[in-house]
Amino acid sequence: MLGAVQLGLFAAGVVLFVPMGMAGWHLSRNKMLFFSCALFITLAVGVHLVPYFPSVTSFLSSGSDSLSSVIVNRDSCFSLLHQVAFDFQELSNNSKRGSWKWVESENVVDCDFQKLTMNDASDLLNGSWVVVAGDSQARLMVVSLLELLLGDSKMELIKKDLFLRHSDYNIFVDEIGMKLDFIWAPYMSNLTDLIMRFKEKKSYPDVFVMGAGLWDMLHVNNASDYGVSLKSLKDSVVLLLPVSSAFANSDGSGTNIVVPVRSPNLFWLGMPKLISSMLKTDEKREKMNDVMWEAYNDELYRSKLLQQSGGPLFLLDVHSLSNKCGADCTSDGMHYEGAVYEAAVHIMLNGLLIESNQKL
């Protein structure tokens, strides 16, 4: 039915505009009227016969169907990004090395997620400013991203500086013109202050990954206060999205005009699975337990910070990833093998591809 309506509208346009075009060629009025009538009768018959030819109807409706499927696939593929599985290889020293891949279910295969190569990732992030802010989990995310972009030999040259405790780290990758800043920001207030600095300078990264909670859980241990800080952070993040810029008039006076500026791609780096029995101190085992983790996670969703609950940040679910990797992937119950953060990096990069409708 929809295809017939579409064809009918097309036919009406042809009947209206083709004779007008012919008039521009100075055809006689009688010839033009004859042609218009013949054209109208032919198209009218065609419109009424179209429903009896399914292949034609299918062709006409395929455009609208494909558009809706693109929208549906985009949203469903975002929800499937964390569908990964981990495997382990026995090493000669009786240890194990973890690896990961996307599960091979039909829906995941249809999304065509990609483990990006160094060249792919370099093309995607070419000319970008990437900021990763948070605690040691965020630092491990930076390590995995730089290992992908730089390779093992170059990583060996920078690891000493990158692993300086409780410090920032900055690098400019000349080959692709990418600037990466790691900001040590273990508390929520650190993240809020950082966002306000971006706002004041009217300078925003292209990709912004942030996450905090472990230090708050250990040193403050109050989920309600954490929730208040999350809501404050969310309010600050929202200020990053519409940008008001001042433009000077010809007489020198300024006027505030809201102009559309591309928003940063925003990600929240979730807290990992905490294995209490493996934590290294009594204080950590007492305060950083499953009950407290759940309380902190509940506050995260109540804050509406995440896209998954209607907010601006896409969750990189390190808890899900580390839980799938399991106890074999950690030696201290909170920091995991590189495979977990490598998976998080590729989930982020595939999220960027989906958001920008790109294929590499």
N, C-alpha and C positions, 0 to 999 in steps of 0.2 A: 504493500500500500504506500509506504513511504517513498519507494522508488518511483511509482507512478506520479505522485505529487511533485517530486523533484523534476521529472521529465515534463510534466505539465507546465511548471514554471519556466523551464527552459524553452519550451515550445512557445509560450506567450512572449518571451523575450525575442525569440527569432521572428515571430510574426510582426512584432512591433518595430524592431530595429532594422531588419533586413530591407524592408521596403523603403525605410528612410534612407538607408545607404544607397539603394538603387536610384532613389530620387536624385541623389547627388550626381549620378551618371546621366541625368537628363533623359530618362526613359519617359515615354508618353504615359499619361495618367491611365489610359485604358489598359496598357500592357502591365503597368504596375499593379492595378486592381486585380487583373486576371492572375498574375503571379501570386499575389497575397492570398486570394481565395484558394488557389490550388495548394499552396503551402499550408494553409490552415487546415484544410480537409485532410491532407496527408498526415500531418502531425497529430491531429485529433484522433484519427483512426489508430495511429501508432500508440498513443497514450492508452487507449482502451484495450489494445491487444497485449500490452506489456505484461499485465498480471498473469497471462496464460503462458508466458515463456519464462520459467523460473531462472534460467541462466542469465537473462537480461536483467531481471529484477535483482538478482544477487549482485551483479556487476554494479548496478546503480547504488545499492545500499552499502557496498563494501567500503566506501570512503568513510562514512560516518561510523561504521562498525570498527574499522581499524583505528580511528582516532580514539574511541572509547576504550579499546583494548590497550592502547599505549598508556593511557592514564591509569587503568587498572593494573597493568603490569608494572608500571613505575612504583606504585604504592606497595604492591605485593612483593616486589623484589627488595624494597627497603626492609620489609619485615622478615625476609629470608636471609639477609646478609650474615647473620650469626649462626647459620646452619652448617657448622663445621665439625669435623671429627679429628682426633689426634691419634697418632701412631708412634711407636717407640722402636728404636733400633739399638740392639745390644752392642756395646763397644768393648774393645779388648780389655779395658781396665775394670770390667764388671759394672760399668755405669751405663746409663741409657741416654739416648738423644731423642728428643721429641720432634715430630714433624706434624703438619696439619694439611687438610684439604677440605674443600666444600663437599658435603654429602652429595650423593648422586641420585637424589630423588628427582622425579619428573619436573616439579615446579622449580627447583633450584637449577637444574640443567637448562630449563627454558630461559632463565635470567642471564645465562652466559657470563657468570662472574669470572674474573680473570686474576690469576696470580701475575702481577705485573713484573716485567723484567726491569733491569736498570734503565734501559732506554725508554721503556713505556712510562715509568714513573718520572723520568727526567722530562719527557715531553709534556706530561700532565702538569707538572709543577714548574715548568719553565717560566722564569720571570716572576715567580710568586714570592710573597712574604708569608712565611709560616711561623706562627707563635704557638708554643706548647708550654703551658703553665700549670704547676702543681707540685706534687711531692716526688718521691722516688719512683712511683709508678709512671708518672709523666716522663721522668728522665729515661726510664727503660723504653718507653714508647719512642723517644727521640733516638735512642741507640738503634732500634730496629729500623727506623726510617732512614737514618744515615747509612746504616749497613747496606740497605737497598740502593741508595743513591750513589754511594762512594765506593763500595766494594771493600774487601777485607784488608788490602794493603794500605789504603788511605785511612781506614778506620784505626789501624794500629797507631798511626801518627797522632791521632787526636784523642784517643781513649783516656789518657792521663788527665787531660784538661776537662774532658766531658764528665769524668767521675769524681771531680773534686766535690766533697760533701757540702751540701747546703749552699750551693753557689749557682749563679747564672752561667749560661754558656751561649755564645753567639758564633755563627759561622756564615760565611758567604760562599756559596758554591759557584765559582766563576764560570764553569763550563755551561751552566744552564741559567745563570743570573738569578739564583734563588737565595733568598736570605732566610735563615732559620734562627729564631731566638728561643732558647729555653729559659724560662723564668722560674726561679725557685719560689714557690708560693704554696706552702703546706696548709695554710689556714684559709677559710672562706673570705675573711677580711682582706687577705692579700690579693685574692682574685678580684674582689670588688674595687679595690684601690687601683689595680692595673687597668681595669676597664674604664674607670674615670679618667685615668691618664690618657688613654686612647681618645676619649671623648674631648678632653681639653685641647689636645694637639690636633684634633680632626684628622687623625691618621690611623687607619685600620688595616690589620692584616687581611690577606686573602683567605687564609685558613687559620682558624683559631681553635686549638684543642685545650681544654682546661679540665681540672678535676682535683678535688680535695676532700678529705674526710678521715683518713687514717690518723693523722696527728690530732685532729679534734677528738676523735674517739678515745685516743690514748691519754691526752693531756687535759681535756675538758670533760669528756664522757657525759654529755648531756644532749640527748637527741632533740629535745624541744628547742634549745638554743641553736643547734645546727639547722633546724628547720627555719627559724627566723632569719638566720644568715643566708640560707638558700633563697628565700623570698626576696631579700634585699639584693642579692646577686642577680636574680631574675629581672628585677626592676631596672638594675643598671644595664644589663644586657639588652633589654628592650630599647634603651636609649641609643644603642649602637645602630639600630635598624633604619629609622627615618633620620636623615641628616639635614639640618637647617644650615644653609650657607649664606653668608653676607656678601652682597654684590654692591659695588659702588655705582651710583647713577652718574650721569654726565656732569652734574653740578657738584659732585663730590660727596653727596649725602648717601648713606647706606640704607639698604632695605633688606629685610630677612625674607628669603624665598626658600621654600622647601623644594629641593630638587631631588629627583630619583638618583640614588647612588647605589651601586652594587653592594649588597650586604656581604659581610664576611661569611664564609662557610663555617658554621659553629658546631663543635662536637664536645660532648661531656665524656670524660674518661672515668668510667665507673670503678668502684673499689673492688679488689679481688676477693675471691673466696678465702676466708680466714680459717686456717686449720689450727685450732687452739692448742692442741697437744704438741704442735711443732714450733710454736712461738718461743722465743729465746729467753724471755724474762717472766718472772711471776706476775709483774704488773700487767704485761701484755696478755698473759693467759687469763687474768682476772677480768680485765676491762674489754678486751677485744674478742668477745665471744659471739656466737650465732645470734643470741637474743638481741644484743646491742647492734649487731650488723643489720638485722631486720628492722629495728627501730630507726636507724639512720636511713636505710633504704626507703622506708615508708615516708619519711620526711622529704626525701628527694622527689618522690612522685607527687606528694601533696603540694609541693612548691610550684608545680606546673612549669618547671624549668625545661623539661625534656619534650621533644617533639612527640614522643609516645604518649604524653599526657597533655598535649595541646600547647607546648612551649616552643622556644626557638632552637634548642640544642638537640642534636641527634646523639643518642647514647651509644658509645662504644662499650659494650657490655663485657668488661673484663671479668666480672664475677662468673658469667656464663662460660666464658672461654677457659678460665682457670679451673672451674669446677669440672669441665669436660676433660681437661688435661690431668687433673687429679694430683694426689700426693707425690707421685713420681716426678712431678714437674717443679717441685719446690724443696728447698732445704731448710727454710725458716718459717714456713706456714703463711707467708704473705708476699714474698717476691718470687716470681716464677721464671721458668726457662724462657729463653728468647722466642721459642715457637709461639707462646701465648701473645706476646706483644707484636710479633711479626704478623700474626693473624689479625690483630687489631689494626695494624697499619694498612693491610690490604683491604680490610672492611671499610676503613676510612676512604681509601683511594677509589674503591668501587662505588662508594657512596657519592664521591665527587663526580665520577663518570655518569652515574644515573641522574644526578641533579642537573648536570650540564648536557644531558642527552648525547654523550660522546661514546664512541667505540674506538679502541686503539688497535 
